[in-house]
Amino acid sequence: MIKYFKADPWKVIEEGFNPAMNEIAESVFSIGNGMMGQRANLEETYTGHSLKGTYVGGVYYPDKTRVGWWKNGYPEYFAKVINSTYWSGLKIWVNSELVDLNTANVIQFHRELDMYNGLLYRKCNISLKNGIHLNIESTRFYSLINKEFSALKYSLTTSQDCEIAIENYVDADVVNKDSNYDEKFWSEIRQESIENKIFVTVKTNKLDWHLCTGVKFSLFMGDNELVANPKHTTREKFASSTYILQAKANVCITAVKHAISASSFHHPVDSLELHTKKALEKMGASSFESHLQMSANAWQEKWKSSDVEIDGDVEAQQAVRFNIYQLNQTYCGDDPRLNIGPKGYTGEKYGGSTYWDTEAYCLPFYLVSSDPSISKQLLVYRYKQLGKAIENAAKLGFKDGAALYPMVTMNGEECHNEWEITFEEIHRNGAIAYAIFNYIEHTGDKQYLSEGGFEVLLGIARFWAQRVHWNSRQSRYEMHGVTGPNEYENNVNNNWYTSYIACWCMTYAAECAEYLQINFPTKFAEIAKNTHLNIQLEAEKWAHINEQMYLPYDEIEGVFVQHDGFMQKELIPCSELPESERPINQKWSWDRILRSVYIKQADVLQGLYFFEDKFDIDTHKRNFNFYEPFTVHESSLSPCVHSILAAKIGATEKAYEMYLRTARLDLDNYNNDTEDGLHITSMAGSYLSIVQGFGGLRIKNQSLHLDPHCPEQWYGYKFRILFKNSPVTISVNHSGTSVNNHGESDIDVHYKQQRIIIKAGDIVNL
């Protein structure tokens, strides 16, 4: 853990330049708008350690899977969102010396991420080897209004008269950090540098995704715009224009870049360049400041429904806003073909693909902080890939419309190449079914079942019914050869969580079939015909499996057993692990990890979190108190579930400890990997730790339930949600709770089992 960034309620601040922290800072200060994004690379040349990254949603590369021994059913490729055209760079020479913070003397450096307005700001003072001092100031943003637009304002002031050369460039000759053999993924179509505009068009070497990037460049000396005749340069995948200026001491020189990045994901290839040029002309007609203000206004609107305020703990306040900000700039829900990569637009690890994290962790955030249409898009994403999920299952020997959703995907095909995950971590199917249930609980939109939801549930239920087997000696159904959420246990038998959620999926599918038969009979008949469904026979089969499923339980401890053999391990708690041996995923062999009792993240407890109403509070306490001491929390998804459950059982100190860990995971670099990019999907957990954990908020059958308490470390907190299209603010302190209904309709609130109707516009103290 490293305390490097200054705490501030609405900003992340870096004071002083530390080259050893540069790649971490590049991740933390990343900016985006839901459709594209960029790491916080310095605009001018930097020859120190840096991960230069610009990413465009939907554009990916099917990189060849590399394995030592090919297994039947392995995916053909590993999909990755690839590093794309770099538009924000400037090369600057002052009296022929290149400006480079790696070689200059950095006297003063200040960088901040303004989360309220959605912008990146930097100012610094440096001295060059030639004795000239420079003041640099830059502001950069990705527009939340015009999703293909981004802009940069860069100002430079010198300590004496000098000659300055500024090269404005667009560079598509980029590499991915994780590319095989330093392979490059882009080929040139054309480039053009004319007057004050640059255009570079490239395509991927596979799938032929096209990307056209256009930049308009403006120069000012003081308040006067300069009319200059730059020197134009082009080479493969690169174009630039260089300007020579005679600078006066203490007179500000300002460069402004308006950029359009348009891809064939959104536009036909044959009209892509024309679209880019027209869009750049339109956006270039307005000032940097006007575009920034419009985008900032949009950010401020987002905060009205998603903000969390904490009184008395600036670090906790900064952390939760940082995580909310990153979630909102990663996914906006305006395109059902896009999803949420574990690193968002901040880095390249995990390839930027979709995991089960979306349904298990991110969807609950968007359900209460955004319009329901945004959450629905996440469900539509999976529905549109149902055909591929059925194909994925068929490759593994399943039939009759059984669907296995991929562990990792871009287009519905499995593209994860570790067998113990690809073939065995099948609980991901359950998270996708649970997301449909969760969405309907929040919104009441049962019609979605007729719009694709039930077909997804049917495919998943059919998979589970085929994945179990009958143990004739024990007269029970079992499920062997699986990996649960705890990835430190592979190829186990009868993982409790996987078996439990499989049973729940089949039960829920049967319930939804009955609902459709009654309420949408014509649609149900159509689905039954298309899927060859005999609901009576299949529902009977599902019910029989549920009645006879083996769910391991330990009578001595009174807990659900994570999987067969777990209780026979050496049960040594994490507290007895020497610090020198942690994290074990970096210090131990994989063989030793697999033989140990240690748990990477919530497994049995993941089931208690999802299905809390199925178990009494004593069951929660026994299982939490048994499993948490063996949990090393070496997954970013681990602390939040433990924080929520700890709050539920009254273990407030543990809940607070886990909250800080999940909230400041990247800001304080807990896992020593922030330089690779941020843990976007786990960031939803910090929000849920407050709203569901400390706030005790649940939405059941479209009713709002609250059971809040306030950590001792805080004076109070409040959070804003959207409930039945009504903005609601819930405020909690040590004296009590208030609910402010800002909407135009009455809302139904259950507070500590007491039902209260809060009228439109009213504030009620509970």
Secondary structure, 3 states (H helix, E strand, C coil): CCCCCECCCCEEEEECCCHHHHHHHHHHCCEECCCEEECCCCCCCCCCCCCCCEEECCCEEEEECCCCCCCCCCCCEEEEECCCCECCCEEEEECCEECCCCCCEEEEEEEEEECCCCEEEEEEEEECCCCCEEEEEEEEEECCCCCCEEEEEEEEEECCCEEEEEEEEEECCCCCCCCHHHCCCEEEEEEEEECCEEEEEEEECCCCCEEEEEEEEEEEECCEECCCCCEEEEECCEEEEEEEEEECCCCCEEEEEEEEEEECCCCCHHHHHHHHHHHHHHHHCCCHHHHHHHHHHHHHHHHHHHCEEEECCHHHHHHHHHHHHHHHHHCCCCCCCCCCCCCCCCCCHHHHCECCHHHHHHHHHHHHHCCHHHHHHHHHHHHHCHHHHHHHHHHCCCCCCCCCCCCCECCCCCCCCCHHHHCCCCCHHHHHHHHHHHHHHHHCCHHHHHHCHHHHHHHHHHHHHHHCEEECCCCEEECCCECCCCCCCCCECCCHHHHHHHHHHHHHHHHHHHHHHHHCHHHHHHHHHHHCCCHHHHHHHHHHHHHHECCCEECCCCEECCCCCHHHCCCCCHHHCCHHHCCHHHHCCHHHHHHCCCECCCCHHHHHHHCHHHCCHHHHHHHHHHHHHHECCCCCCHHHHHHHHHHHCCCHHHHHHHHHHHHCCCCCCCCCCHHHCCCHHHHHHHHHHHHHHHCCCEEECCEEEECCCCCCCCCEEEEEEEECCEEEEEEEECCEEEEEECCCCCEEEEECCEEEEECCCCEEEC
